[in-house]
Amino acid sequence: MKKVQTQLKTVAKSLASLASKLEKLSTQVAATPAKKKAAPKKKAAPKKKAAPKKKAVAKKKAAPKKKAAAKKKVAAKKAPAKKAAAGKETVLDAVLAVINKSRNGANIATLKAKTGLESRQLSNALYKLSKKKMIQSKSRGVYIKA
């Protein structure tokens, strides 16, 4: 395990140095006139050959990036839900507002339709609201204000 950790550290250092070299090259390319841009591209080609080594090493570090991408997708899904909640501050506020407006309680289908939330988000919101004792379950799937 220690060998793997030391190897990861050396790979991280080499990636950092390559990143700094890449930044220097990009600033040089941006600073050169249009006629000279063709020449640095030829010089940059050997650097591109070194890039597959980065990709092979980056596969070990790709897992955290995928998690970050998954978080972005989740955040993207949450954003429309907040917009669909008629400008409410939070998801909890949106769900609570729909339940408060209903006379006989709100069921899951109406909550989904009026808030635009997915099943998982709605379930989490209902759980949190019931734990805060802001809502009660009238019957299975029907919620009223407490």
PAVOFI-968879 format. One record per atom (N, C-alpha, C): x, y, z; residue in one letter. Coordinates in pm, 1 decimal. Example, Ala and Ser with C-alpha at 12.3 -4.5 7.8 and 13.67 -1.06 7.14 Angstrom:
<zapas>
+----------+----------+----------+------+
!        X !        Y !        Z ! rest !
+----------+----------+----------+------+
!   1319.0 !   -569.0 !    780.0 !    A !
!   1230.0 !   -450.0 !    780.0 !    A !
!   1320.0 !   -330.0 !    780.0 !    A !
!   1285.0 !   -225.0 !    708.0 !    S !
!   1367.0 !   -106.0 !    714.0 !    S !
!   1290.0 !      3.0 !    787.0 !    S !
+----------+----------+----------+------+
</zapas>
This chain:
<zapas>
+----------+----------+----------+------+
!        X !        Y !        Z ! rest !
+----------+----------+----------+------+
!     82.0 !   -118.6 !      0.0 !    M !
!      0.0 !      0.0 !      0.0 !    M !
!     86.6 !    125.2 !      0.0 !    M !
!    199.1 !    120.5 !     72.4 !    K !
!    287.6 !    235.9 !     76.8 !    K !
!    348.6 !    261.1 !    -60.3 !    K !
!    376.5 !    152.7 !   -132.4 !    K !
!    432.8 !    168.0 !   -266.9 !    K !
!    334.8 !    240.9 !   -357.8 !    K !
!    211.5 !    205.0 !   -347.3 !    V !
!    108.1 !    269.0 !   -429.2 !    V !
!     97.9 !    416.4 !   -394.5 !    V !
!    102.5 !    448.1 !   -267.0 !    Q !
!     93.7 !    587.5 !   -224.2 !    Q !
!    212.1 !    668.1 !   -275.3 !    Q !
!    331.8 !    609.9 !   -267.3 !    T !
!    449.5 !    682.2 !   -316.6 !    T !
!    443.7 !    699.6 !   -467.3 !    T !
!    394.3 !    598.2 !   -535.8 !    Q !
!    380.4 !    609.1 !   -681.1 !    Q !
!    279.1 !    716.7 !   -717.4 !    Q !
!    170.0 !    723.0 !   -643.6 !    L !
!     69.3 !    825.3 !   -669.3 !    L !
!    125.5 !    964.6 !   -645.2 !    L !
!    207.7 !    978.8 !   -542.5 !    K !
!    268.7 !   1108.5 !   -515.1 !    K !
!    360.9 !   1150.5 !   -628.5 !    K !
!    440.7 !   1056.7 !   -679.1 !    T !
!    532.2 !   1090.7 !   -788.8 !    T !
!    454.7 !   1123.9 !   -915.2 !    T !
!    347.6 !   1051.3 !   -938.9 !    V !
!    264.2 !   1079.5 !  -1056.2 !    V !
!    200.8 !   1217.2 !  -1042.7 !    V !
!    156.0 !   1250.1 !   -922.5 !    A !
!     94.4 !   1380.9 !   -900.4 !    A !
!    195.0 !   1492.7 !   -923.0 !    A !
!    317.7 !   1472.8 !   -878.3 !    K !
!    420.7 !   1573.5 !   -900.0 !    K !
!    450.1 !   1591.0 !  -1047.7 !    K !
!    460.0 !   1479.2 !  -1119.4 !    S !
!    488.8 !   1488.8 !  -1262.9 !    S !
!    373.6 !   1554.5 !  -1337.7 !    S !
!    251.3 !   1525.6 !  -1296.7 !    L !
!    135.5 !   1590.0 !  -1359.2 !    L !
!    135.9 !   1739.9 !  -1333.0 !    L !
!    174.3 !   1777.8 !  -1212.6 !    A !
!    179.8 !   1920.2 !  -1180.0 !    A !
!    284.2 !   1991.2 !  -1265.0 !    A !
!    399.3 !   1927.5 !  -1283.3 !    S !
!    503.2 !   1990.1 !  -1365.4 !    S !
!    459.5 !   1997.3 !  -1511.5 !    S !
!    393.9 !   1892.8 !  -1559.1 !    L !
!    343.9 !   1895.2 !  -1697.3 !    L !
!    237.2 !   2002.7 !  -1715.3 !    L !
!    154.6 !   2019.6 !  -1614.3 !    A !
!     50.3 !   2122.5 !  -1622.4 !    A !
!    112.9 !   2261.0 !  -1629.4 !    A !
!    216.7 !   2284.5 !  -1551.6 !    S !
!    282.2 !   2415.7 !  -1555.8 !    S !
!    348.4 !   2438.5 !  -1690.8 !    S !
!    409.2 !   2333.8 !  -1747.6 !    K !
!    470.4 !   2346.5 !  -1880.4 !    K !
!    363.4 !   2374.7 !  -1985.6 !    K !
!    250.6 !   2309.1 !  -1972.3 !    L !
!    141.1 !   2330.4 !  -2066.3 !    L !
!     88.7 !   2473.2 !  -2058.6 !    L !
!     79.3 !   2527.9 !  -1939.7 !    E !
!     35.1 !   2666.3 !  -1924.2 !    E !
!    133.8 !   2762.6 !  -1988.3 !    E !
!    262.8 !   2735.1 !  -1970.9 !    K !
!    364.8 !   2820.2 !  -2032.4 !    K !
!    353.0 !   2816.3 !  -2184.4 !    K !
!    334.5 !   2697.0 !  -2238.2 !    L !
!    321.1 !   2684.5 !  -2383.1 !    L !
!    196.1 !   2755.7 !  -2433.8 !    L !
!     87.3 !   2743.0 !  -2360.4 !    S !
!    -36.1 !   2808.1 !  -2405.2 !    S !
!    -22.2 !   2960.0 !  -2402.5 !    S !
!     48.5 !   3013.3 !  -2304.9 !    T !
!     69.4 !   3158.4 !  -2301.6 !    T !
!    160.6 !   3202.4 !  -2414.7 !    T !
!    258.8 !   3119.6 !  -2449.4 !    Q !
!    348.5 !   3151.7 !  -2560.7 !    Q !
!    272.1 !   3150.2 !  -2692.4 !    Q !
!    186.6 !   3051.8 !  -2709.8 !    V !
!    108.8 !   3041.6 !  -2833.6 !    V !
!     13.7 !   3159.7 !  -2845.4 !    V !
!    -46.2 !   3198.3 !  -2734.9 !    A !
!   -138.4 !   3311.0 !  -2737.1 !    A !
!    -65.6 !   3442.5 !  -2764.9 !    A !
!     59.4 !   3453.6 !  -2722.7 !    A !
!    135.0 !   3576.9 !  -2738.6 !    A !
!    196.7 !   3591.6 !  -2877.9 !    A !
!    215.0 !   3483.2 !  -2949.9 !    T !
!    279.2 !   3490.0 !  -3081.5 !    T !
!    181.3 !   3537.3 !  -3187.4 !    T !
!    231.9 !   3605.8 !  -3291.8 !    P !
!    145.3 !   3647.0 !  -3402.5 !    P !
!     94.6 !   3525.4 !  -3480.1 !    P !
!     -0.8 !   3549.3 !  -3569.1 !    A !
!    -65.2 !   3441.4 !  -3643.7 !    A !
!     33.7 !   3364.2 !  -3730.0 !    A !
!    135.7 !   3429.6 !  -3786.7 !    K !
!    231.7 !   3362.0 !  -3872.7 !    K !
!    315.7 !   3263.1 !  -3793.8 !    K !
!    347.2 !   3292.9 !  -3671.6 !    K !
!    433.5 !   3206.8 !  -3592.4 !    K !
!    355.9 !   3097.9 !  -3520.5 !    K !
!    226.3 !   3099.4 !  -3525.0 !    K !
!    147.8 !   2998.6 !  -3455.6 !    K !
!    169.7 !   2859.7 !  -3512.7 !    K !
!    197.8 !   2848.7 !  -3640.9 !    A !
!    217.3 !   2717.9 !  -3702.2 !    A !
!    341.5 !   2650.5 !  -3646.5 !    A !
!    448.0 !   2723.7 !  -3623.1 !    A !
!    571.0 !   2665.2 !  -3572.5 !    A !
!    554.1 !   2608.8 !  -3431.0 !    A !
!    494.7 !   2678.3 !  -3335.9 !    P !
!    478.5 !   2619.0 !  -3203.0 !    P !
!    389.3 !   2495.8 !  -3203.9 !    P !
!    293.9 !   2488.5 !  -3297.0 !    K !
!    210.2 !   2370.0 !  -3303.3 !    K !
!    293.6 !   2246.8 !  -3334.1 !    K !
!    393.3 !   2261.4 !  -3419.4 !    K !
!    481.0 !   2148.9 !  -3449.2 !    K !
!    560.5 !   2110.4 !  -3325.9 !    K !
!    601.7 !   2208.3 !  -3249.3 !    K !
!    675.0 !   2179.6 !  -3127.4 !    K !
!    582.8 !   2119.0 !  -3022.1 !    K !
!    457.3 !   2155.8 !  -3024.4 !    A !
!    363.0 !   2105.6 !  -2925.8 !    A !
!    324.5 !   1960.7 !  -2954.0 !    A !
!    346.1 !   1912.9 !  -3076.6 !    A !
!    309.6 !   1776.4 !  -3111.9 !    A !
!    379.4 !   1673.0 !  -3023.3 !    A !
!    508.7 !   1684.1 !  -2994.1 !    P !
!    568.3 !   1584.9 !  -2904.6 !    P !
!    504.8 !   1587.7 !  -2764.8 !    P !
!    460.3 !   1703.7 !  -2720.2 !    K !
!    393.4 !   1711.2 !  -2591.1 !    K !
!    262.4 !   1633.8 !  -2595.0 !    K !
!    195.1 !   1636.3 !  -2710.4 !    K !
!     70.3 !   1562.3 !  -2722.4 !    K !
!     96.9 !   1412.4 !  -2715.9 !    K !
!    212.9 !   1369.4 !  -2763.2 !    K !
!    245.8 !   1227.7 !  -2752.3 !    K !
!    263.2 !   1188.0 !  -2606.7 !    K !
!    305.9 !   1279.6 !  -2524.8 !    A !
!    322.0 !   1251.5 !  -2383.2 !    A !
!    186.6 !   1248.6 !  -2312.4 !    A !
!     85.6 !   1306.2 !  -2373.8 !    A !
!    -46.4 !   1312.0 !  -2312.3 !    A !
!   -106.5 !   1174.3 !  -2286.1 !    A !
!    -90.8 !   1073.6 !  -2374.2 !    P !
!   -147.1 !    942.9 !  -2340.6 !    P !
!    -92.4 !    887.0 !  -2209.2 !    P !
!     30.9 !    922.3 !  -2174.7 !    K !
!     82.1 !    878.5 !  -2045.7 !    K !
!     -0.5 !    940.7 !  -1933.6 !    K !
!    -38.1 !   1067.5 !  -1950.8 !    K !
!   -122.5 !   1131.8 !  -1850.6 !    K !
!   -256.7 !   1061.7 !  -1841.4 !    K !
!   -311.1 !   1025.6 !  -1956.7 !    K !
!   -441.9 !    960.5 !  -1955.8 !    K !
!   -434.6 !    826.6 !  -1885.6 !    K !
!   -327.8 !    751.5 !  -1909.5 !    A !
!   -315.0 !    622.6 !  -1844.5 !    A !
!   -303.9 !    640.2 !  -1693.3 !    A !
!   -232.9 !    741.2 !  -1650.7 !    V !
!   -218.4 !    768.5 !  -1508.1 !    V !
!   -348.0 !    827.7 !  -1454.3 !    V !
!   -413.6 !    910.1 !  -1534.3 !    A !
!   -534.1 !    978.3 !  -1489.5 !    A !
!   -648.8 !    880.8 !  -1466.4 !    A !
!   -641.1 !    760.9 !  -1522.6 !    K !
!   -748.3 !    664.7 !  -1501.6 !    K !
!   -763.1 !    631.3 !  -1354.3 !    K !
!   -652.3 !    632.9 !  -1282.3 !    K !
!   -659.4 !    606.6 !  -1139.8 !    K !
!   -731.3 !    719.7 !  -1067.7 !    K !
!   -715.2 !    840.9 !  -1117.7 !    K !
!   -776.1 !    956.7 !  -1054.0 !    K !
!   -910.2 !    992.4 !  -1116.8 !    K !
!   -953.7 !    916.4 !  -1216.1 !    A !
!  -1078.1 !    948.0 !  -1285.5 !    A !
!  -1200.2 !    926.7 !  -1196.4 !    A !
!  -1191.0 !    836.8 !  -1100.8 !    A !
!  -1305.7 !    808.5 !  -1014.9 !    A !
!  -1353.7 !    933.2 !   -940.2 !    A !
!  -1264.7 !   1012.3 !   -878.5 !    P !
!  -1315.4 !   1132.6 !   -812.5 !    P !
!  -1378.2 !   1230.8 !   -910.3 !    P !
!  -1325.1 !   1239.2 !  -1032.4 !    K !
!  -1383.4 !   1329.4 !  -1130.3 !    K !
!  -1523.0 !   1284.3 !  -1168.2 !    K !
!  -1542.0 !   1153.4 !  -1177.5 !    K !
!  -1675.1 !   1103.1 !  -1210.3 !    K !
!  -1772.9 !   1137.8 !  -1099.6 !    K !
!  -1726.7 !   1130.5 !   -975.8 !    K !
!  -1814.6 !   1167.0 !   -865.6 !    K !
!  -1851.0 !   1314.3 !   -874.0 !    K !
!  -1753.0 !   1396.5 !   -910.8 !    A !
!  -1780.9 !   1539.3 !   -924.5 !    A !
!  -1879.6 !   1562.7 !  -1037.4 !    A !
!  -1862.8 !   1487.0 !  -1146.9 !    A !
!  -1956.1 !   1500.3 !  -1257.9 !    A !
!  -2095.2 !   1455.2 !  -1215.6 !    A !
!  -2100.8 !   1349.8 !  -1136.0 !    A !
!  -2230.3 !   1303.0 !  -1088.0 !    A !
!  -2294.8 !   1407.7 !   -998.1 !    A !
!  -2213.8 !   1474.3 !   -915.5 !    K !
!  -2268.3 !   1579.7 !   -831.0 !    K !
!  -2320.6 !   1694.4 !   -914.6 !    K !
!  -2251.8 !   1725.1 !  -1024.3 !    K !
!  -2298.4 !   1831.9 !  -1112.2 !    K !
!  -2432.1 !   1794.4 !  -1174.6 !    K !
!  -2445.3 !   1666.1 !  -1213.0 !    K !
!  -2571.4 !   1622.6 !  -1270.8 !    K !
!  -2683.6 !   1632.8 !  -1169.0 !    K !
!  -2653.2 !   1593.5 !  -1045.3 !    V !
!  -2753.5 !   1602.7 !   -939.7 !    V !
!  -2789.8 !   1748.6 !   -916.1 !    V !
!  -2688.7 !   1836.0 !   -914.8 !    A !
!  -2714.8 !   1978.3 !   -895.0 !    A !
!  -2797.6 !   2033.5 !  -1010.0 !    A !
!  -2770.2 !   1984.5 !  -1131.9 !    A !
!  -2847.4 !   2030.8 !  -1246.5 !    A !
!  -2992.1 !   1985.7 !  -1235.4 !    A !
!  -3013.8 !   1867.4 !  -1179.6 !    K !
!  -3150.2 !   1820.2 !  -1162.6 !    K !
!  -3221.7 !   1898.4 !  -1053.0 !    K !
!  -3149.7 !   1937.7 !   -950.0 !    K !
!  -3211.8 !   2010.8 !   -840.1 !    K !
!  -3249.0 !   2152.8 !   -879.7 !    K !
!  -3170.5 !   2213.3 !   -965.5 !    A !
!  -3194.8 !   2352.6 !  -1002.3 !    A !
!  -3331.9 !   2371.8 !  -1067.8 !    A !
!  -3371.4 !   2289.8 !  -1167.5 !    P !
!  -3503.9 !   2309.8 !  -1224.2 !    P !
!  -3614.3 !   2286.6 !  -1121.9 !    P !
!  -3591.0 !   2197.6 !  -1027.7 !    A !
!  -3692.1 !   2171.5 !   -926.7 !    A !
!  -3716.1 !   2296.7 !   -842.5 !    A !
!  -3610.6 !   2369.0 !   -813.1 !    K !
!  -3626.6 !   2491.3 !   -735.9 !    K !
!  -3697.8 !   2597.5 !   -818.6 !    K !
!  -3668.1 !   2602.0 !   -948.9 !    K !
!  -3736.2 !   2698.4 !  -1034.9 !    K !
!  -3884.3 !   2663.5 !  -1046.8 !    K !
!  -3911.7 !   2533.2 !  -1054.2 !    A !
!  -4050.5 !   2490.1 !  -1068.7 !    A !
!  -4128.9 !   2513.2 !   -940.4 !    A !
!  -4061.3 !   2539.5 !   -832.1 !    A !
!  -4126.4 !   2558.1 !   -703.9 !    A !
!  -4178.3 !   2700.2 !   -687.3 !    A !
!  -4200.5 !   2768.4 !   -795.4 !    A !
!  -4259.4 !   2902.4 !   -796.5 !    A !
!  -4177.5 !   3002.6 !   -716.0 !    A !
!  -4045.1 !   2995.4 !   -727.9 !    G !
!  -3958.6 !   3094.7 !   -666.6 !    G !
!  -3939.2 !   3078.0 !   -516.7 !    G !
!  -3968.2 !   2963.8 !   -461.5 !    K !
!  -3948.7 !   2941.7 !   -318.1 !    K !
!  -3799.5 !   2932.1 !   -289.8 !    K !
!  -3765.2 !   2954.8 !   -164.4 !    E !
!  -3624.6 !   2952.1 !   -126.2 !    E !
!  -3567.0 !   2811.4 !   -131.9 !    E !
!  -3637.4 !   2715.3 !    -76.5 !    T !
!  -3584.3 !   2580.3 !    -72.1 !    T !
!  -3689.0 !   2480.2 !   -118.8 !    T !
!  -3643.4 !   2357.9 !   -133.7 !    V !
!  -3733.6 !   2249.5 !   -171.5 !    V !
!  -3833.7 !   2224.9 !    -58.8 !    V !
!  -3786.3 !   2232.9 !     62.7 !    L !
!  -3876.4 !   2211.9 !    177.0 !    L !
!  -3987.9 !   2315.3 !    179.0 !    L !
!  -3953.7 !   2439.5 !    148.3 !    D !
!  -4055.5 !   2544.7 !    144.1 !    D !
!  -4159.8 !   2517.3 !     36.5 !    D !
!  -4113.5 !   2468.2 !    -76.7 !    A !
!  -4205.7 !   2440.0 !   -186.5 !    A !
!  -4303.5 !   2329.4 !   -148.9 !    A !
!  -4250.2 !   2222.2 !    -90.4 !    V !
!  -4336.5 !   2110.1 !    -51.6 !    V !
!  -4433.1 !   2154.3 !     58.2 !    V !
!  -4383.4 !   2227.2 !    155.3 !    L !
!  -4467.5 !   2273.4 !    265.4 !    L !
!  -4578.0 !   2367.2 !    215.6 !    L !
!  -4547.1 !   2451.6 !    118.8 !    A !
!  -4647.1 !   2543.2 !     64.2 !    A !
!  -4760.6 !   2466.9 !     -3.2 !    A !
!  -4726.7 !   2363.0 !    -79.2 !    V !
!  -4830.6 !   2284.3 !   -146.3 !    V !
!  -4917.3 !   2212.6 !    -43.0 !    V !
!  -4855.2 !   2158.6 !     60.3 !    I !
!  -4931.9 !   2087.7 !    164.0 !    I !
!  -5020.7 !   2185.4 !    240.5 !    I !
!  -4969.5 !   2304.3 !    269.4 !    N !
!  -5048.3 !   2403.4 !    343.5 !    N !
!  -5168.4 !   2452.4 !    263.1 !    N !
!  -5157.2 !   2458.3 !    132.3 !    K !
!  -5267.1 !   2507.1 !     47.7 !    K !
!  -5377.5 !   2403.4 !     31.8 !    K !
!  -5344.6 !   2276.5 !     51.1 !    S !
!  -5445.6 !   2172.5 !     30.0 !    S !
!  -5536.0 !   2159.5 !    153.3 !    S !
!  -5664.1 !   2137.8 !    129.0 !    R !
!  -5760.9 !   2128.0 !    238.8 !    R !
!  -5759.5 !   1989.2 !    301.2 !    R !
!  -5762.3 !   1888.3 !    216.4 !    N !
!  -5770.8 !   1750.6 !    264.7 !    N !
!  -5635.6 !   1680.7 !    265.9 !    N !
!  -5530.1 !   1753.9 !    249.9 !    G !
!  -5397.2 !   1694.4 !    244.7 !    G !
!  -5352.6 !   1676.2 !     99.9 !    G !
!  -5224.3 !   1662.5 !     81.4 !    A !
!  -5168.8 !   1647.0 !    -53.3 !    A !
!  -5108.1 !   1508.3 !    -65.9 !    A !
!  -5137.0 !   1443.2 !   -177.4 !    N !
!  -5077.0 !   1312.4 !   -199.4 !    N !
!  -4948.8 !   1326.8 !   -282.2 !    N !
!  -4881.3 !   1217.2 !   -299.6 !    I !
!  -4750.9 !   1218.2 !   -366.1 !    I !
!  -4762.8 !   1268.7 !   -509.6 !    I !
!  -4865.3 !   1226.0 !   -580.9 !    A !
!  -4880.5 !   1265.4 !   -721.1 !    A !
!  -4896.9 !   1416.2 !   -735.8 !    A !
!  -4979.1 !   1475.9 !   -650.3 !    T !
!  -4997.7 !   1620.8 !   -661.5 !    T !
!  -4871.3 !   1695.8 !   -618.7 !    T !
!  -4801.8 !   1644.5 !   -519.3 !    L !
!  -4677.0 !   1708.3 !   -477.1 !    L !
!  -4573.6 !   1704.7 !   -589.8 !    L !
!  -4564.2 !   1590.3 !   -657.8 !    K !
!  -4470.5 !   1580.3 !   -770.5 !    K !
!  -4508.1 !   1678.7 !   -880.3 !    K !
!  -4635.7 !   1684.9 !   -910.6 !    A !
!  -4681.0 !   1770.3 !  -1020.1 !    A !
!  -4660.9 !   1918.6 !   -989.3 !    A !
!  -4693.8 !   1960.2 !   -869.2 !    K !
!  -4688.6 !   2102.6 !   -835.5 !    K !
!  -4548.5 !   2152.8 !   -803.1 !    K !
!  -4462.5 !   2064.9 !   -751.1 !    T !
!  -4327.5 !   2108.9 !   -717.6 !    T !
!  -4225.8 !   2077.0 !   -825.9 !    T !
!  -4255.0 !   1977.3 !   -909.1 !    G !
!  -4161.6 !   1938.1 !  -1013.7 !    G !
!  -4044.0 !   1857.5 !   -960.9 !    G !
!  -4056.5 !   1804.9 !   -840.9 !    L !
!  -3947.8 !   1727.8 !   -781.3 !    L !
!  -3952.3 !   1582.6 !   -827.1 !    L !
!  -3837.0 !   1517.4 !   -818.0 !    E !
!  -3831.9 !   1374.6 !   -846.3 !    E !
!  -3872.6 !   1298.4 !   -721.2 !    E !
!  -3894.4 !   1169.8 !   -736.3 !    S !
!  -3940.8 !   1087.6 !   -624.5 !    S !
!  -3845.3 !   1093.3 !   -506.2 !    S !
!  -3717.8 !   1082.3 !   -535.4 !    R !
!  -3618.0 !   1080.2 !   -427.6 !    R !
!  -3613.9 !   1213.8 !   -352.9 !    R !
!  -3614.9 !   1322.9 !   -426.7 !    Q !
!  -3611.4 !   1455.2 !   -364.0 !    Q !
!  -3736.6 !   1477.3 !   -278.7 !    Q !
!  -3849.8 !   1437.8 !   -332.2 !    L !
!  -3975.9 !   1455.0 !   -261.0 !    L !
!  -3977.8 !   1371.2 !   -133.9 !    L !
!  -3929.8 !   1249.3 !   -144.0 !    S !
!  -3924.3 !   1161.2 !    -27.7 !    S !
!  -3836.1 !   1221.1 !     81.1 !    S !
!  -3721.6 !   1272.5 !     41.6 !    N !
!  -3631.4 !   1334.5 !    138.4 !    N !
!  -3694.9 !   1457.4 !    203.4 !    N !
!  -3761.6 !   1538.6 !    124.3 !    A !
!  -3825.0 !   1659.3 !    177.1 !    A !
!  -3936.4 !   1623.6 !    274.9 !    A !
!  -4017.6 !   1524.2 !    240.4 !    L !
!  -4126.0 !   1482.6 !    329.2 !    L !
!  -4071.1 !   1425.9 !    459.9 !    L !
!  -3962.2 !   1351.7 !    450.5 !    Y !
!  -3899.9 !   1296.3 !    570.3 !    Y !
!  -3850.6 !   1408.2 !    662.3 !    Y !
!  -3782.2 !   1505.4 !    604.3 !    K !
!  -3728.4 !   1615.1 !    685.1 !    K !
!  -3840.2 !   1697.9 !    748.8 !    K !
!  -3944.2 !   1724.3 !    672.1 !    L !
!  -4055.7 !   1801.9 !    725.6 !    L !
!  -4128.0 !   1727.2 !    836.7 !    L !
!  -4141.7 !   1595.9 !    822.2 !    S !
!  -4209.1 !   1518.1 !    927.0 !    S !
!  -4122.0 !   1510.5 !   1052.1 !    S !
!  -3990.0 !   1505.8 !   1036.2 !    K !
!  -3901.2 !   1504.2 !   1152.2 !    K !
!  -3902.8 !   1638.4 !   1225.5 !    K !
!  -3922.9 !   1746.0 !   1150.9 !    K !
!  -3933.7 !   1878.9 !   1212.1 !    K !
!  -4073.7 !   1903.5 !   1267.4 !    K !
!  -4161.1 !   1805.3 !   1248.6 !    K !
!  -4300.5 !   1811.1 !   1293.8 !    K !
!  -4375.6 !   1927.9 !   1230.5 !    K !
!  -4346.5 !   1954.4 !   1105.5 !    M !
!  -4417.4 !   2057.6 !   1031.3 !    M !
!  -4533.3 !   1997.9 !    953.0 !    M !
!  -4524.4 !   1866.2 !    923.1 !    I !
!  -4632.7 !   1796.0 !    854.3 !    I !
!  -4659.6 !   1664.3 !    925.4 !    I !
!  -4777.3 !   1606.8 !    894.5 !    Q !
!  -4814.9 !   1475.9 !    947.3 !    Q !
!  -4865.2 !   1390.6 !    832.7 !    Q !
!  -4858.3 !   1261.4 !    851.7 !    S !
!  -4912.0 !   1169.8 !    752.4 !    S !
!  -5055.7 !   1135.8 !    790.5 !    S !
!  -5149.8 !   1179.7 !    706.3 !    K !
!  -5291.7 !   1152.3 !    730.7 !    K !
!  -5319.4 !   1004.1 !    704.3 !    K !
!  -5270.4 !    956.2 !    593.1 !    S !
!  -5275.2 !    815.3 !    557.6 !    S !
!  -5155.2 !    788.8 !    467.6 !    S !
!  -5142.2 !    666.6 !    422.0 !    R !
!  -5025.3 !    633.6 !    341.0 !    R !
!  -5023.7 !    718.0 !    213.5 !    R !
!  -4920.4 !    802.7 !    200.9 !    G !
!  -4904.1 !    885.2 !     82.1 !    G !
!  -4979.9 !   1016.8 !     82.2 !    G !
!  -5049.1 !   1048.9 !    191.0 !    V !
!  -5124.2 !   1173.6 !    202.6 !    V !
!  -5072.5 !   1250.2 !    323.4 !    V !
!  -5035.6 !   1375.5 !    300.6 !    Y !
!  -4974.6 !   1454.9 !    406.2 !    Y !
!  -5055.0 !   1582.2 !    432.1 !    Y !
!  -5065.3 !   1617.7 !    561.6 !    I !
!  -5134.7 !   1739.4 !    603.4 !    I !
!  -5041.4 !   1821.4 !    689.8 !    I !
!  -5072.9 !   1950.4 !    707.0 !    K !
!  -4989.0 !   2032.9 !    793.8 !    K !
!  -5013.2 !   1996.3 !    939.1 !    K !
!  -4909.9 !   2010.3 !   1019.1 !    A !
!  -4918.3 !   1971.2 !   1160.4 !    A !
!  -4976.5 !   2083.5 !   1244.9 !    A !
+----------+----------+----------+------+
</zapas>
